[in-house]
Amino acid sequence: MPPRIRETHAMLRALRPVLDGQSYVFGSTADDAVLAAALPDALGVFREEEGVTLILEREKAEALGFDVGLPMRRIVLTVHSALDGVGLTAAVSSALAAESIPCNVVAAFHHDHIFVPADRAERALTILEGLQAEAEARR
């Protein structure tokens, strides 16, 4: 496994965002039957007091009865950022916010995953590629 990067500027230089071709939906359920049907295909799961949040491919979410009105696309930041690294989420979300693009960030062990509205995904990818290029230029 590559070494984990902790320093903000180094994380941005190594950002290498990749746009996933699939559309996803965030949904929540407290229904055990729906949860059991969704878990094998869930990209992400998080337990909250109100229910279990699931990140599902749009088609699976629709088949299970979830609201699919806000399809999201995932941009994987392929940098191997450390869990205790500082500044990556702030830099990415700030760059997208400056262009009025909302994002939901899921930090996993190997990579960070940025979910943006599907209709803004290409623009978001361009912004993140620009953020990386800017960081590389400031070496």
C-alpha positions in Angstrom: 0.0 0.0 0.0 1.3 3.5 -0.9 2.2 5.7 2.1 -0.6 7.9 3.5 -0.3 11.6 2.8 -1.2 14.0 5.6 -0.1 17.4 4.4 -2.8 19.5 2.7 -0.7 20.7 -0.3 0.7 17.2 -1.0 -2.8 15.7 -0.8 -4.1 18.2 -3.4 -1.1 17.6 -5.7 -2.0 13.9 -5.7 -5.8 14.3 -5.8 -6.3 12.6 -9.2 -10.1 12.7 -9.2 -12.0 10.0 -11.2 -15.7 10.2 -12.0 -17.7 7.0 -11.5 -20.1 6.3 -14.4 -22.9 5.1 -12.0 -25.6 7.2 -10.5 -26.3 6.8 -6.7 -29.0 7.7 -4.3 -28.8 8.4 -0.6 -31.7 6.9 1.4 -32.6 6.0 4.9 -34.7 3.2 6.4 -35.6 1.7 9.7 -37.4 -1.2 8.0 -35.4 -4.4 8.6 -36.7 -6.1 5.5 -35.7 -3.2 3.2 -32.3 -3.0 5.0 -31.7 -6.7 4.5 -32.5 -6.4 0.8 -30.3 -3.3 0.4 -27.2 -4.2 2.4 -25.7 -6.7 -0.1 -25.6 -4.0 -2.8 -25.0 -0.9 -0.7 -21.9 1.2 -1.6 -22.1 2.8 1.8 -23.9 2.3 5.1 -24.1 4.5 8.2 -26.2 4.0 11.2 -28.0 7.1 12.6 -30.5 7.5 15.4 -33.3 7.9 12.8 -32.4 5.0 10.7 -29.8 3.4 8.5 -28.4 5.6 5.7 -27.6 3.7 2.5 -25.8 4.7 -0.6 -27.2 2.7 -3.4 -27.1 2.5 -7.2 -30.1 4.5 -8.5 -31.8 1.4 -10.0 -31.5 -0.6 -6.8 -32.8 2.3 -4.7 -35.7 2.8 -7.0 -36.6 -1.0 -6.9 -36.6 -0.8 -3.1 -38.9 2.3 -3.1 -36.4 5.0 -2.1 -36.9 8.5 -3.4 -34.6 8.8 -6.5 -35.2 12.5 -7.1 -31.6 13.5 -6.4 -29.3 11.2 -8.2 -25.7 11.7 -7.3 -22.5 10.8 -9.1 -19.3 9.8 -7.2 -15.9 11.3 -7.8 -13.2 9.2 -6.2 -10.2 11.1 -5.0 -7.5 8.5 -5.7 -4.9 10.2 -3.4 -4.0 7.9 -0.5 -4.9 10.5 2.2 -4.4 9.7 5.8 -7.4 9.5 8.1 -5.7 12.2 10.2 -4.7 14.4 7.3 -5.9 18.0 7.5 -7.5 20.2 4.9 -8.5 17.9 2.0 -12.2 17.9 2.7 -12.2 21.7 3.3 -10.3 22.4 0.1 -12.5 20.2 -2.1 -15.8 21.3 -0.6 -14.7 25.0 -0.8 -13.7 24.7 -4.4 -17.1 23.1 -5.3 -19.0 25.6 -3.1 -17.4 28.5 -4.9 -19.1 27.2 -8.0 -22.4 26.5 -6.2 -22.0 22.7 -6.4 -23.2 20.9 -3.3 -21.2 17.8 -2.2 -21.4 15.0 0.3 -18.0 13.7 1.3 -17.6 10.1 2.4 -14.1 9.4 3.8 -13.2 5.8 3.6 -10.0 4.0 4.6 -8.3 4.2 1.2 -9.9 7.2 -0.5 -12.3 10.0 -0.2 -15.5 9.9 -2.2 -17.3 13.1 -3.3 -20.9 12.8 -4.2 -22.4 15.6 -6.3 -25.7 16.1 -8.1 -25.5 14.0 -11.3 -26.2 16.9 -13.6 -23.2 18.8 -12.2 -20.8 15.9 -12.0 -18.7 16.8 -15.2 -18.3 20.4 -14.0 -17.3 19.2 -10.5 -14.7 16.9 -12.0 -13.3 19.8 -14.0 -13.1 22.0 -10.9 -11.3 19.3 -8.9 -8.8 18.6 -11.8 -8.2 22.4 -11.7 -7.6 22.3 -8.0 -5.0 19.5 -8.5 -3.3 21.4 -11.4 -3.1 24.6 -9.3 -1.5 22.6 -6.4 1.0 21.0 -8.8 1.9 24.5 -10.2 2.6 25.8 -6.7 5.2 23.0 -6.0 
